[in-house]
């Protein structure tokens, strides 16, 4: 898994690469989640398949205790059997060319805030909202990269590494182009 692009902001390496987000050597994997944290499709399915049923069980408990996770926000559970100790469930928006960018940016910010609140230093982020929520992948990559860069600039000494993981060459290239 060679980096396709790398940018250093403060003490944080932001890396674009191709791979499986669930198999990254990080402390937290960001999951592209739905409001009820039902992990039945896309990245969420891979997270539970790799990390185990405990992630779904903890997600069910989280929703029971806190209610649905609104678009633009995030929840956190353990990583089950993942290499990562935590999963941050970020809920991105359905694509709407007239106003979904701020919600996607807020979801990324919420995910990074959750990492900071839990003392985590490294995260892996997939192309949130670009699958079932119909976000154009190139646009999603631009919003995600911009949000990560803004957050890291505001919190220069929190994260050591942010991996932007494209599942497949094309998605990885979208991240690399946005990061360049």
FENSUL-V720538 format. One record per backbone hydrogen bond with DSSP energy under -0.5 kcal/mol. NH is the residue of the N-H (numbers start at 1). CO is the residue of the C=O. Records with the same first field share a line. If there is no record, write none. Layout:
# FENSUL-V720538
NH = CO, CO
This chain:
# FENSUL-V720538
4 = 16
5 = 16
7 = 14
9 = 7, 12
11 = 156
12 = 9
13 = 160
14 = 7, 12
15 = 13, 162
16 = 5
17 = 164
18 = 2
19 = 166
21 = 19
23 = 20
24 = 21
26 = 24
27 = 122
28 = 122
29 = 86
30 = 124
31 = 29, 88
33 = 31, 90
37 = 34
39 = 37
40 = 38
44 = 32, 41
45 = 41, 42
46 = 42
47 = 43
48 = 44
49 = 45
50 = 46
51 = 47
52 = 48
55 = 52
56 = 52, 53
57 = 53
58 = 54
59 = 55
60 = 56
61 = 57
62 = 58
63 = 59
64 = 60
65 = 61
66 = 62
67 = 63
69 = 35
70 = 68
72 = 91
73 = 70
75 = 89
77 = 87
79 = 85
81 = 51
82 = 79
83 = 22
85 = 27
86 = 27
87 = 77
88 = 29
89 = 75, 87
90 = 31, 88
91 = 73
92 = 90
95 = 133
99 = 96
100 = 96
104 = 100
105 = 101
106 = 102
107 = 103
108 = 104
109 = 105
110 = 106
111 = 107
112 = 108
113 = 109
114 = 110
115 = 111
116 = 112
117 = 113
118 = 114
119 = 116
120 = 115
123 = 161
124 = 28
125 = 163
126 = 30
128 = 126
130 = 127
134 = 131
135 = 129
140 = 136
141 = 137
142 = 138
143 = 139
144 = 140
145 = 141
146 = 142
147 = 143
148 = 144
149 = 145
150 = 146
151 = 147
152 = 148
153 = 149
154 = 150
155 = 151
158 = 155
159 = 155
160 = 121
161 = 121
162 = 13
163 = 123
164 = 15, 162
165 = 125, 163
166 = 17, 164
167 = 165
168 = 166
172 = 168
173 = 169
174 = 170
175 = 171
176 = 172
177 = 173
178 = 174
179 = 175
180 = 176
